[in-house]
Each structure stands twice: as C-alpha cells, then as structure tokens.
Amino acid sequence: MTLIKDMQVNQNFEGFYLIKSVELKQTRAGKDYLQMVFQDHTGTIGGNLWDAQDHNVQIFTAGKVVHVTGKREMYNNMPQVNQIQLRLPEKGEPSLPLDFREKSPVKESDLREYVTSMVFRIENATWNRIVRSLLKKFDKEFFEFPAAKSNHHAFEGGLAFHETTMLRLAEKICDVYPQLNSSLMFAGILLHDLAKCVEFTGFENTAYTLKGNLIGHIVLIDEEISKAVQELNIDEDSEDVLVLRHVVLSHHGQLDYGSPVRPQILEAEMIHQIDNMDATMMMMSTALTTITPGQQTARIWPLDNRNFYKPSFTK
C-alpha cells in the first residue's frame, strides 16, 4: 500500500484510502464524473472518477474506505490521482474509516493536560469561571472536532491542537510584551473558536450545521458566553465580561472576514494576529508536504491565492 505522503509524480500506485469527500459533477460535454478527495493518516489527495455511472454514485460515498489503483500526477501545480479504478474492500481487507483519518499530531491526553494547566493561569476570577464552564460544556467536542472544514487544522482533534498552539505562542508573546494581560489572552484564545463545536457536525465527514451556516461560530460563541454569564450570576455589563466578549467577537480582525467589530484593545489585536499566524503556518506546511524540494505548491486560495516554493536547504 502506498501512503499518500509517499506518492511520487508519475508513479503508479494502489492502496486503501478513505473517501473524505465526493461530489457529482458534469464535464462540458455533459458527462457525469465524481470529484473526490482521498485520505489516509498521512494526508489527502484529490482525483476524478470519469464517466461515473449511477451505481458508482451510490456506492462510492464520503466516509467509505475503498481500494484505489491509479497514477499520481500534477495538474496546475496540484497533486492529484488520475486513471483511477475503485472497488470496495473485500473480507479481511482494511475497511475501518477510523484507521485512515488524519489526527492531531499531539495525543489527546497531552492536550488535555496542557489546557488544564493554562486554565489555572487565568487569574481573573470572572474569565476563569466562564472558561471553565464552557470547556466543561463542550469537553468531548473540543478535543474531537476539527478547527475548520478544509482550510486549516481540518482533522480530528484539530480544534484543540490549534488552540493549544496559539496558547504556546501567546505565552512567548506575553513574555516579550509584558503590557499584555496574559489572563485575557489565554481566556480569549481558549474561547475564540469553541463554537466550532456548534458550527460543525463533527470530525467525520465534516459539514456545517444549520446554526453554523446561518449564524456562524463568532456570534455563536458570544451567545454561549452570555448564557454562561447568566448561569453563573455574573454582571453582564461588567468590564471584564465586555472585554472578553470583545476579544472573541473581533478575532477575525476585519468586518469583511466575519467579525462584527475590529480589535480595539491590545489583547484583541494580538489574538487576531496569533490566530492568523497559526492558521497560515498550518496551510503552508500542509501544502508543502505534498511536494518535493524545487517544486511550488498549488495556489492556496485563503492566502491570497499564492503558491509557495519548497527550497532544497535543510535545517
């Protein structure tokens, strides 16, 4: 079996992979084909099943493991598999989707331990109570859900991994800039994407919920904070509550990017910058793992549709 990360250009391959996503489309000539994304624990790669028949559409659905033979190629600097043939696993062959999903590179137990330690470092009692309440409410989802559907940290445990990476960055930045309130930084980071647990359906065949589509995670987490404040009998008009809501509401930085307000305090701006830094690093790193030194990645739409070059130097 060839792992996705080991596929070489113009190499014929075969193996078992999870269908991460599939969409029925038509060519300009009006012929049906399936646009697919295959996944194993090392990454993802796209490919098309041409001249798709009705039974192909019914059988090869998202979330199923399939045996694939084909050829790994490049199209517009984008790795893809072509000339593919598919079949379902036979008895005794790999068939459990869980074995093929990309997961967080850090164990859940380690993520939990670190998050717990950072909650203890939130010294402001109001912020600490709110964070504890909401982390308890979404405990299972927080450590299972992805941080995004496709762009960054789009894997099982990606949400917790993203937030802990941001916390590690925040620790260092607070050391460099002591004028920052570290408690607000840590509280804001732990909460800023927590409503992804409401916005998404889960880590398996991730899709947007109705609330996710119609409201979005930024407004949803603000609502969750407001509900927690009421349940905990905290004054909703206190400055502590208002600044916490502000750093969460403004973390996308721009009105055009979904935030109803732009950052207006130091901590809000820094959380926005850290969030953007970690998402950008993950998108670039993921794209660069699919190519060899001397090549350029496909264009990454969220990064101004730029592509990135992989140099041959080593650390």
N, C-alpha and C positions, 0 to 999 in steps of 0.2 A: 504493500500500500504506500502510495506517495503522499506525504504530508503537503499541505498547501504551501507552507513556507519553503519547502524544498523543491517545488516545481521550477524547472528551468525553461527558458524560452525555446520554443520549437520542440519541446520534449513530449513524447507520447507518455501517457500515464494511465493508471487505473487505481481505484480505491473506493472506499466507502466514505460518504460525506453526508452531512445534514443539509437539507434544503432549508436555508434560512428565510428566503422569500421567493415568491414566484408570481409573475403577472402575465396574463394572456394579452398578447398584442398582435397587431397585423402589420405585414410588410406593405410597401407601396402598391404591390401587386394584389393586395387583398388576402394574402395567405396568413394563416394563424401561426404564431410561434410563442414559445414560453421564454420570457426573460427571467433568468434565475440567478440566485446568489447561493453558492455552496459554502459550507463552513465545516471546519474541524477545530480542534482546540488550539491550533496554531494561527488561524486567520480565516479570511474569506476571499472568495474569488467569484466573478460573475461569468455567465455563459448563456447562450441561447440554444434552445432545442427547436430547430427549424421544422416546418411542416408538421406542427403539432396536431394530433388527432384528438377527438373527443375523449377517448379513453386515456390519453396522456394527461389531459387537463384534470380528469377525475382522480387519477392515480397519484401523480407527482405533485403533491400539495405541500405547503410550508409545514415544517415540523417533522417531516418523514426522513428517515435515513435511506439513501439509495446507493447502489453500486454505479460508478461512473467510469467510463473509458473515454478518452479524448486526447486533445493536444493543447498544450499551454502555449498561448501566443500573446502578442502585444497589439493593441488597437488604440491609436491615438494616445500612445504612452500609457495605456491602461492594461494591466494584465487581465487576460480572460482565457476561458477554455472554449475550444471550438471542436467541431466534428464529434460532438458528444453522443454517447449512447447510454441509456439509463435502464436500470431494472431494479426491482425491489429485492431486498436481501432474502436469501434462502435460509432454510432451517440451519441453525448453528453459526450463521454469519452475523457480524455486528449489526445491531438494529436499535440500540437504545440511544435516543436523542441526547440524553444527558452526557454520554461519553464524547460527544462531538462539539459541545458548546464551549465557546471561549469563556474563560472565567477570570476573575481578578487575579493578578499575579501575587497577591498577598492573601494569606489564609484568613478566613472569617474570624477565627479566634484572636489573631493578632490585631485585626482591625478593631474588634470589639474592645480589646484591652487598651488600645491607644485612644479610642473615642472616650472611654470611661475616664482615662487619666486627664484628657483635655476638658471634660465637663467639670472636673474638680478644680480646674484652673480658672473657671468663670467665677470671679469673686463677687460680682454684683448679684445680690440675692434675687432680684426680680428676673433678670435674664437667666440665671441658673434654674429657677423654678420652671420657667416657661420651656427652656430647652429640655429639661428632664421630662416634663410632662409630654412633650411632643415626640421625643425619642422613644419613650415608653409606648406611646400610642401606635407608632409606626415601626416598632422594633424589627419585626420579621421582614417587612418590605424594605427597610433601609439597607439591610445587609444582603438583599437578594436582587433588587431592581437595578437596571442599567441607569446611567445618567442621561442617556439620550437614545433615541430610536436608531440613529445611524451615524451621526457625525463624530461623536467622541465618547469614550467610555461606554460604548454600546454593547456591553456584555454583562453576564451575570455577576453581581457584586460591584458593578461599575460605579454606582452611586456612592457607596461608602468609600470605595477606593479614591474617587475624585475628591470627595470632601476631606479625607484624611491627608491627601497630598496637598490640598490647599491649606490645611491646618499646619502642616510642616513648613510650608512656605511662609505662612503668617508668623510662626514662631521666630524665624530668622529675621523677617522684616521688622517685627516689633523690637528685636534686639538692636537693629540698625537705627530705627526711628522710635525712640522711647516716648515721643509725644503721642503715639498711638495708644488707645485704650485696648489692651490685649484682651480683656474680658469681652468687650463688644465685638472685637474681631473674631474671636473663637465662637461666640454665640451666633453671630451673623452667618458665619461660614457653615456651621452645623445645620442652620435652618434654611439657608437660601434656596436649596434645591429639594428640600424634604418633600414638597408636594408633588415631586415626580412620582411619589408613591400613590398619588391620586390621579395624576395626569396620564400615567401609562397603565397598561393591563398587566404587566409583569415582565420577566426576563425571557419568557418563552413566546416566540412569535410576537414580539413587542408591537403594540398598536396604541393609538390614543383612545382614551375613554371619551365618553360624551362630554364630561366635565373638562377633560384635557383639551378637547377641540374647541369648546365654546367659551371656556374661561381661561385656561392656562395656569401653569404652576406658580407664576408670580402672584397673581391675585389669590389663588387657592391657598398658598402658604400664609398670606396676610390674613385670610379668613380664619385659618387654623390658629394663628397667634391670637386673634381677637377672641375666639372661642375659649382658648386656654386661659386668657386673662380673666374672662368672666367666671370660669370654673374655679380658678384659684383666688377669686375675690381680690384681684389687683386693680388698682385705679387705672382705667384705660386711657386717661388723659395725662398721666404722669410722663415726665420727660423720658424716663427710662423706657417705657413702652413705645413712645413715639419714635425715638431714635432707633430702637431695634426694628420696628416696622419699616422705618426709612431705609436702613441698610439692605433689608431684604427686597423691598419694592424697587430699589434703584440699582440692583446688582447687574442688570444688563447694560447699564451705562447710558443708553440712548433711548429716546422715546420711540424711534424707528425700530428698535430691537425688542420692544415689548415692555420696557419699564415705564410705568406711569409717571415717574419723576426721575430726574437726573440726580446723581450723587451731590449732596450739599454739605457733607461733613467728611473729615479725613478718612475715617474708617470705612465709610460707604465707597469712596473712590478707590481705596486700596483693595477692598473685597472685590470690586468690579475688575480691577487690574489683575489680581491673582486668579480669579475665575477665568478670565480671558487667557492668561498665560498658560494655565494648566490644560485648558481645552485645546489651545493652539498646539502645545507641545505633543499632546496625545494624537491629534490629527496628523501632524507632520511625521511623528515617529511611526505611526501605523502605516502611512503611505510609503515611507522609506524602507520598511521591512519587506515590501513586495518587490523591490528592485535590487539590482546588484550595483557595485561601485561603477561610476562612469555613466549611469543612466539618470534620467529625470522621471519624477513621478507623474502620474496623471494630474490634471488640474484639480485643485481642491476648491470646490465652489464656496464653502464658508470662509475661506482665506483669500477672498478677492479673486477667486478663480485662478490662482497662481499654481505653477508647478515648482518642484524643488529638486535640486541636484544632489546626488549622493557621491561625495568625494571618496577617493581611494585611501586617504590617510587614516591611520588608526590612532587610538588614544595615546 
